[in-house]
Amino acid sequence: MPEARTSASPEASPTASTGFTLGHRRVIALAAAVVALGGVWLARDVLGPIAVAAVVVIIAHPVRFPLERRGWPKWLATTAVVAVAWAILVALAVLLVVASAQFVAILPDYLDELEQTAASLISLIESTGVTTDATASLSTVLDPAQLVGFAGGLASALLGLATAFFFVLAYVIFMSADAARFARARPVFGTAAGDVIGGRYFSGVRRYYVVNASFGLVVAIIDGLVLWGLGIPIPLVWAILAFVTNFIPNIGFVIGLIPPAVLALVIGGWPLALVVVLVYCVVNVTLQVLIQPKFVSDAVSLSLTLSFVSVVFWTLVIGPIGAILSIPLTLLVRALFLEPDERTATLRRLSGDLPPAPVAPPAGQG
């Protein structure tokens, strides 16, 4: 009689039965992710407004809880959420429209000075022996005709944004109504998914934007007052730009610094431009680099490297709005694909997610 085998044969293992090794499955998953992201890229004009509406609804959603505790019917609490979400969107839209209008109105007044400054910079760079390709690129960037074309393009861009804005307003209504179910996330999605979706993800997104809005407001006020004191034109525009770019992790303040620094160079030369750069570096580095990351890390538990890569990645996938939505989108991917699966603990730790704090034993035990 043949001897009975005490262990399962290789053919009985899941890997052998499917014909895929762990490496094969990971390659297939990576290929599927590339295909899915390609679809997101193709649909970015549709998905961008949806993502904006979802984030705004997540921020405004807690308004319903105190109202329902006071006995308000759900439909009225949902109306309050829609009103708060619309107020946020309208305030942002007004800020952007005012900033764009002031920029377009003031640009023609400084075209001659900008052209002279561009010529001086090009001459200075050429004197150092830099190649003509680099100077040609600089002249293209600082070409007044290019800036006039950009200013003219703002009108058509604003028209496109207005169309998307009305879609966002409509999305907010439907998402606010559906969000009422998320108060019962555990019974709707199950225990594990409910804890992740209804708890950590929503609260993490809210904390992230509250932290960034708070620091962004402080930075915008300080930058705006300093620019106003230095005599830089339209300081309100640059303050709004500083506030908006504060939502772009790591590189946001550099984007907000370039326009007022160039304008300071045009109207006051190198000394004034250096003062603007110095002020921005002191204010923004102190708040956004030394202090703010600690609060952001506590809010979302993402590593600094992943935060920076997220900006580049999501901007590539869904366009400029991806820079502002990069952290919520990265958190969503982690919440949907990593956090519910205990086998992905290593990937979660690499992303910056901290392990749960150990539970202290009851007094008198341990």
C-alpha positions as CSV (number, residue, x, y, z in Angstrom):
1,M,0.0,0.0,0.0
2,P,1.5,3.4,-0.9
3,E,2.4,5.6,2.0
4,A,-0.1,8.3,2.8
5,R,1.1,11.8,2.2
6,T,1.1,14.1,5.3
7,S,1.2,17.4,3.4
8,A,-0.8,18.8,0.6
9,S,0.7,18.3,-2.9
10,P,2.0,21.3,-4.8
11,E,-0.9,20.9,-7.2
12,A,-3.3,21.5,-4.3
13,S,-1.9,24.9,-3.3
14,P,-3.8,28.0,-4.5
15,T,-0.7,29.3,-6.4
16,A,-0.4,26.0,-8.3
17,S,-4.1,25.7,-9.0
18,T,-4.3,29.2,-10.5
19,G,-0.9,29.0,-12.3
20,F,0.1,32.4,-10.9
21,T,2.9,33.1,-8.5
22,L,2.8,36.1,-6.1
23,G,5.0,38.0,-8.5
24,H,2.6,37.3,-11.4
25,R,-0.3,38.5,-9.4
26,R,1.5,41.7,-8.5
27,V,2.4,42.4,-12.1
28,I,-1.2,41.8,-13.2
29,A,-2.4,44.2,-10.5
30,L,0.1,46.8,-11.6
31,A,-1.0,46.5,-15.2
32,A,-4.7,46.7,-14.2
33,A,-3.9,49.9,-12.2
34,V,-2.2,51.4,-15.3
35,V,-5.2,50.7,-17.4
36,A,-7.6,52.1,-14.8
37,L,-5.5,55.3,-14.4
38,G,-5.5,55.6,-18.2
39,G,-9.3,55.6,-18.1
40,V,-9.3,58.2,-15.3
41,W,-7.0,60.4,-17.5
42,L,-9.3,60.1,-20.5
43,A,-12.3,61.0,-18.2
44,R,-10.4,63.7,-16.2
45,D,-12.7,66.6,-17.4
46,V,-15.7,64.7,-15.9
47,L,-14.0,63.2,-12.8
48,G,-12.3,66.5,-11.8
49,P,-15.5,68.3,-10.9
50,I,-16.9,65.1,-9.3
51,A,-13.8,64.9,-7.0
52,V,-14.1,68.6,-6.1
53,A,-17.8,68.2,-5.2
54,A,-17.0,65.1,-3.1
55,V,-14.3,66.8,-1.1
56,V,-16.6,69.9,-0.5
57,V,-19.4,67.6,0.7
58,I,-17.1,65.7,3.0
59,I,-16.0,69.0,4.5
60,A,-19.6,70.3,5.0
61,H,-21.1,67.0,6.0
62,P,-20.7,67.3,9.8
63,V,-23.1,70.3,9.8
64,R,-26.0,67.8,9.7
65,F,-25.2,66.1,13.0
66,P,-26.0,68.9,15.5
67,L,-29.1,69.7,13.5
68,E,-30.4,66.2,13.6
69,R,-29.7,66.0,17.3
70,R,-31.9,69.1,17.7
71,G,-34.7,67.2,15.9
72,W,-34.4,68.6,12.4
73,P,-35.7,66.3,9.7
74,K,-33.1,64.7,7.5
75,W,-34.1,66.6,4.4
76,L,-33.7,69.9,6.2
77,A,-30.3,68.9,7.6
78,T,-29.3,67.8,4.0
79,T,-30.4,71.3,2.8
80,A,-28.1,72.9,5.4
81,V,-25.2,70.7,4.2
82,V,-25.9,71.8,0.6
83,A,-26.0,75.5,1.7
84,V,-22.7,75.3,3.5
85,A,-21.1,73.4,0.5
86,W,-22.4,76.0,-1.9
87,A,-21.2,78.8,0.3
88,I,-17.6,77.4,0.3
89,L,-17.7,77.0,-3.5
90,V,-19.1,80.5,-4.1
91,A,-16.5,82.1,-1.8
92,L,-13.7,80.3,-3.7
93,A,-15.2,81.3,-7.0
94,V,-15.5,85.0,-6.0
95,L,-11.9,85.0,-4.8
96,L,-10.6,83.5,-8.1
97,V,-12.7,85.9,-10.3
98,V,-11.6,89.0,-8.3
99,A,-8.0,87.9,-8.5
100,S,-8.2,87.1,-12.3
101,A,-9.9,90.4,-13.1
102,Q,-7.3,92.5,-11.2
103,F,-4.5,90.6,-12.8
104,V,-5.9,91.1,-16.3
105,A,-6.6,94.8,-15.6
106,I,-3.1,95.6,-14.3
107,L,-1.0,93.6,-16.8
108,P,-1.0,96.1,-19.7
109,D,0.4,98.9,-17.4
110,Y,3.6,96.9,-16.9
111,L,4.3,95.5,-20.3
112,D,7.1,97.9,-21.2
113,E,8.8,97.5,-17.8
114,L,8.5,93.7,-18.1
115,E,10.0,93.8,-21.6
116,Q,13.0,95.8,-20.4
117,T,13.5,93.5,-17.4
118,A,13.4,90.4,-19.6
119,A,16.0,92.0,-22.0
120,S,18.2,92.8,-19.0
121,L,18.0,89.3,-17.6
122,I,18.7,87.7,-20.9
123,S,21.8,89.9,-21.4
124,L,23.0,89.1,-17.9
125,I,22.6,85.3,-18.5
126,E,24.3,85.5,-21.9
127,S,27.2,87.3,-20.3
128,T,27.8,84.3,-18.0
129,G,28.2,81.9,-21.0
130,V,24.8,80.1,-20.7
131,T,23.7,78.5,-24.0
132,T,21.3,80.4,-26.3
133,D,18.7,77.6,-25.8
134,A,18.3,78.6,-22.2
135,T,18.1,82.3,-22.9
136,A,15.5,81.6,-25.7
137,S,13.4,79.6,-23.2
138,L,13.6,82.5,-20.7
139,S,12.7,85.1,-23.3
140,T,9.7,83.0,-24.3
141,V,8.5,82.8,-20.7
142,L,8.9,86.5,-20.1
143,D,7.7,87.6,-23.5
144,P,5.0,90.3,-22.9
145,A,3.0,89.0,-25.9
146,Q,2.9,85.6,-24.3
147,L,1.6,87.1,-21.1
148,V,-1.1,89.1,-23.0
149,G,-2.2,85.9,-24.7
150,F,-2.3,84.2,-21.3
151,A,-4.4,87.1,-19.9
152,G,-6.7,86.9,-22.8
153,G,-7.0,83.1,-22.4
154,L,-8.2,83.6,-18.8
155,A,-11.6,84.7,-20.1
156,S,-12.2,81.5,-22.0
157,A,-10.7,79.5,-19.1
158,L,-13.1,81.2,-16.7
159,L,-16.0,80.3,-19.0
160,G,-15.0,76.7,-19.0
161,L,-14.6,76.8,-15.2
162,A,-18.0,78.4,-14.9
163,T,-19.5,75.5,-16.8
164,A,-17.7,73.0,-14.5
165,F,-18.8,75.1,-11.5
166,F,-22.5,74.6,-12.3
167,F,-21.9,70.8,-12.6
168,V,-20.2,70.9,-9.2
169,L,-23.1,72.6,-7.7
170,A,-25.4,69.9,-9.0
171,Y,-23.2,67.1,-7.9
172,V,-23.2,68.6,-4.4
173,I,-26.9,68.3,-4.1
174,F,-27.0,64.6,-5.0
175,M,-23.8,63.8,-2.9
176,S,-25.2,65.5,0.1
177,A,-28.4,63.5,0.0
178,D,-26.4,60.2,-0.5
179,A,-24.0,61.2,2.3
180,A,-26.8,60.9,4.9
181,R,-26.3,57.1,4.5
182,F,-22.7,57.4,5.5
183,A,-23.7,58.2,9.1
184,R,-24.6,54.5,9.1
185,A,-21.3,53.4,7.4
186,R,-20.8,50.2,9.4
187,P,-24.2,48.6,8.5
188,V,-24.1,49.9,5.0
189,F,-20.5,49.0,4.1
190,G,-19.7,46.3,6.7
191,T,-17.5,46.6,9.7
192,A,-14.0,46.9,8.2
193,A,-15.0,49.1,5.2
194,G,-17.4,51.1,7.3
195,D,-14.6,52.0,9.8
196,V,-12.3,53.0,7.0
197,I,-14.8,54.9,4.8
198,G,-17.1,56.4,7.4
199,G,-14.3,57.1,9.9
200,R,-10.7,57.5,9.1
201,Y,-11.0,58.7,5.5
202,F,-13.7,61.3,5.9
203,S,-12.3,62.7,9.1
204,G,-8.7,62.7,7.7
205,V,-9.8,64.7,4.6
206,R,-11.7,67.2,6.9
207,R,-8.7,67.6,9.2
208,Y,-6.3,68.0,6.3
209,Y,-8.3,70.9,4.7
210,V,-9.0,72.5,8.1
211,V,-5.3,72.5,8.8
212,N,-4.3,73.8,5.4
213,A,-7.0,76.5,5.3
214,S,-6.0,77.7,8.8
215,F,-2.3,77.9,7.9
216,G,-3.1,79.2,4.4
217,L,-5.2,82.1,5.8
218,V,-2.4,83.1,8.2
219,V,0.2,83.0,5.3
220,A,-2.0,84.9,3.0
221,I,-2.7,87.7,5.5
222,I,1.0,88.1,6.3
223,D,2.2,87.9,2.7
224,G,-0.5,90.3,1.5
225,L,0.3,92.9,4.3
226,V,4.0,92.7,3.5
227,L,3.5,93.1,-0.2
228,W,1.1,96.0,0.4
229,G,3.7,97.6,2.7
230,L,6.4,97.2,0.0
231,G,4.2,98.8,-2.6
232,I,3.8,95.7,-4.8
233,P,0.7,96.2,-7.0
234,I,-2.5,94.1,-6.4
235,P,-1.4,92.5,-3.1
236,L,-4.9,91.0,-2.8
237,V,-4.3,88.9,-5.8
238,W,-1.0,87.5,-4.5
239,A,-2.5,86.9,-1.1
240,I,-5.3,84.9,-2.7
241,L,-2.7,83.0,-4.7
242,A,-0.7,82.3,-1.5
243,F,-3.9,80.9,0.1
244,V,-4.8,78.7,-2.8
245,T,-1.3,77.3,-3.4
246,N,-1.0,76.4,0.3
247,F,-3.2,73.4,-0.5
248,I,-0.5,72.1,-2.8
249,P,1.9,70.2,-0.6
250,N,5.6,71.0,-0.4
251,I,5.9,73.1,-3.6
252,G,2.9,75.3,-3.3
253,F,4.6,78.4,-1.8
254,V,7.2,78.4,-4.6
255,I,4.3,78.7,-7.1
256,G,2.8,81.5,-5.1
257,L,6.1,83.3,-4.8
258,I,7.1,83.6,-8.5
259,P,4.5,86.1,-9.8
260,P,5.0,88.8,-7.0
261,A,8.8,88.3,-7.1
262,V,8.8,88.9,-10.9
263,L,6.6,92.0,-10.4
264,A,8.8,93.3,-7.7
265,L,11.8,92.8,-10.0
266,V,10.0,94.8,-12.7
267,I,9.0,97.8,-10.5
268,G,11.9,97.9,-8.0
269,G,14.8,95.9,-9.4
270,W,16.8,93.2,-7.7
271,P,16.7,94.7,-4.1
272,L,12.9,94.7,-4.0
273,A,12.7,91.3,-5.6
274,L,15.2,89.9,-3.0
275,V,13.2,91.4,-0.2
276,V,10.0,89.7,-1.4
277,V,11.8,86.4,-1.8
278,L,13.3,86.7,1.7
279,V,9.9,87.5,3.3
280,Y,8.2,84.6,1.5
281,C,10.9,82.2,2.5
282,V,10.9,83.3,6.2
283,V,7.1,83.2,6.5
284,N,6.3,80.2,4.3
285,V,9.3,78.0,5.4
286,T,8.6,78.7,9.0
287,L,4.9,78.0,8.8
288,Q,4.6,75.5,5.9
289,V,7.8,73.6,6.2
290,L,8.6,73.6,9.9
291,I,5.2,73.8,11.6
292,Q,2.4,72.8,9.2
293,P,3.8,69.3,8.2
294,K,3.5,68.2,11.8
295,F,-0.2,69.0,11.9
296,V,-0.8,67.6,8.4
297,S,1.0,64.4,9.4
298,D,-1.1,64.0,12.4
299,A,-4.2,64.6,10.3
300,V,-3.6,62.2,7.4
301,S,-0.5,60.1,8.3
302,L,1.2,60.4,4.9
303,S,4.9,60.4,4.4
304,L,6.5,63.6,3.1
305,T,7.8,61.8,0.0
306,L,4.4,60.3,-0.9
307,S,2.8,63.8,-0.4
308,F,5.2,65.3,-2.9
309,V,4.9,62.4,-5.4
310,S,1.1,62.6,-5.1
311,V,1.1,66.2,-6.3
312,V,3.0,65.3,-9.5
313,F,1.1,62.1,-10.0
314,W,-2.4,63.4,-9.7
315,T,-1.6,66.5,-11.7
316,L,-0.5,64.2,-14.5
317,V,-3.6,62.1,-14.2
318,I,-6.5,64.6,-13.8
319,G,-4.9,68.0,-14.6
320,P,-4.1,71.0,-12.4
321,I,-6.9,70.4,-10.0
322,G,-5.1,67.2,-9.1
323,A,-2.4,69.3,-7.3
324,I,-5.0,70.6,-4.8
325,L,-6.9,67.2,-4.5
326,S,-3.7,65.1,-4.4
327,I,-3.8,64.2,-0.7
328,P,-7.6,63.3,-0.6
329,L,-7.1,61.2,-3.7
330,T,-4.1,59.4,-2.3
331,L,-6.0,58.8,1.0
332,L,-8.9,57.4,-1.0
333,V,-6.7,54.9,-2.8
334,R,-5.2,53.8,0.5
335,A,-8.6,53.6,2.2
336,L,-10.1,51.5,-0.6
337,F,-7.2,49.1,-1.5
338,L,-4.8,49.0,1.4
339,E,-6.5,49.6,4.8
340,P,-9.2,46.9,4.6
341,D,-6.6,44.2,3.8
342,E,-4.4,43.1,6.7
343,R,-1.9,41.7,4.2
344,T,-1.0,45.2,3.0
345,A,0.3,46.4,6.3
346,T,3.8,46.8,4.9
347,L,2.5,49.1,2.1
348,R,0.5,51.1,4.6
349,R,3.5,51.6,6.8
350,L,5.6,52.7,3.8
351,S,2.8,55.3,2.9
352,G,3.2,56.8,6.4
353,D,0.3,55.1,8.1
354,L,1.1,54.5,11.8
355,P,0.3,51.2,13.5
356,P,-2.5,51.4,16.1
357,A,-1.4,52.4,19.6
358,P,-1.2,49.4,21.9
359,V,-4.0,49.0,24.3
360,A,-2.9,49.3,28.0
361,P,-3.9,46.4,30.1
362,P,-6.5,47.0,32.8
363,A,-5.2,48.1,36.2
364,G,-3.9,45.2,38.3
365,Q,-3.2,43.0,35.2
366,G,-0.1,42.4,33.1
